[in-house]
Amino acid sequence: MRLLYPIATTSFTAAAVLVLGASRFVGMYSHQVFALALVVGALWAVVSRGWLAWRGRLYRRFPWEWSKPETLALRRQVLARGSFWLVLGMTMVYIFPRTDDFTWLNISLGVVALVRVAASAFPATQANPGPSVIAGLGAVMLLVDFGMALLPTEAPILRLAPPFSGEWVVLQGGRSPMQSHHLVAYNQVYAIDFVRLEDGKVFVEGAEGNAMAASWEAPLLAPVGGRVAVARDTMEDSVGLNLVTEQEKAAGNVIVIATESGHFVVLAHLRHGSLMVRGGDVVVAGQPIAKAGNSGNTTLSHLHMQVQTHEDLWDPDNRSVPFAFGEAGKTLRRNDRVGGD
């Protein structure tokens, strides 16, 4: 029985870090995953500390006996595991959507993170190095990605006009996989997902279906003058989450505008039947061209936007490039807000 706790703790820690690492490389390294890890980790801390206390193997006085020579192994354990949960909590709070409808959830998860970090200061009487090593490696991975999220964004290659009015927030975009799931796609590194805010909120109270998202059917404008290279309006909008397995359908209904600079501006996941332009049309910046929808590979109604080097999104040579709005605007990243007016 004395081996049960160290084996369970090692297995649990290894599984948690492996899931985080796997999510990083498949574009699912998100605030949802971090929040789930924190909640499960906190529940495990409560259950495991209760079990240790019941078995008489909880080192209750450790925080007050930190400097004793005989606690060196436990100190290393507390630092490694506490660091993992501290960095995970910091990154979760940093990347969580900072909108009015998520404020209390964000605060609550911050409290959960603090509880989990504090629980690390009450270890078992016998040190278990396995989870400590794994947690330390996980903390390093998180720190590297968190550092990337804090770096300045890259200089824009093309400057555009905002393709909408009102207030919008970046839901996916940035230099770190914590900020953008687009980084795993060769052709979407600098793509940005925008959602519209209504009274500071992503979701509309009392609404149902796609109308729950404030972005639904929001008017979209041409962000640049040019020729419409692609105007595809063949897909029905899904309601809520829709996972598309065929890559040519992933963008849903889409408009691609060819610019004088030789770049192509993409607006994707458009509302079925809302397109106001056709291939070959010439548009000017600010011209109404469509409405935001929920077609293609989506979780909720939003606007996917990117600037790329080729007309075809899935051309093997196609690459996205950084862009910004206005003469002084910066390349955007997660949680940046844009006022289209």
Buried (B, 14 or more C-beta within 10 A) or exposed (E): EEEEBBEBBBEBBBEBBEBBEEBBEEBBBBBEBBBBBBBBBBEBBEEBBEBBEEBEBBBEEBEEEEEEEEBEBBBBBBBBBBBBBBBBBBBBBBBBBBBBBBBEEBEEBBEBBBBBBEBBBBBBEEBBEBBBBBBBBBBEBBBEBBEBBEEEBBEBBBBBBBBBBBBBBBBBBBBBBBBBBBBBBEBBBBBBBBBBBBEBBBBBEEEEEBBBBBBBBBBBBBBBBBBBBBBBBEBEBBBEEBEBEEEEBBBBBBBBBBBEEEBBBBBBBBBBEBBBBEEEBEBEBBBEBBBBBBBBBBBBBBBBBBBBBBEBBEEEEBBBBBBBBEEEBBBBBBBBBBEBE
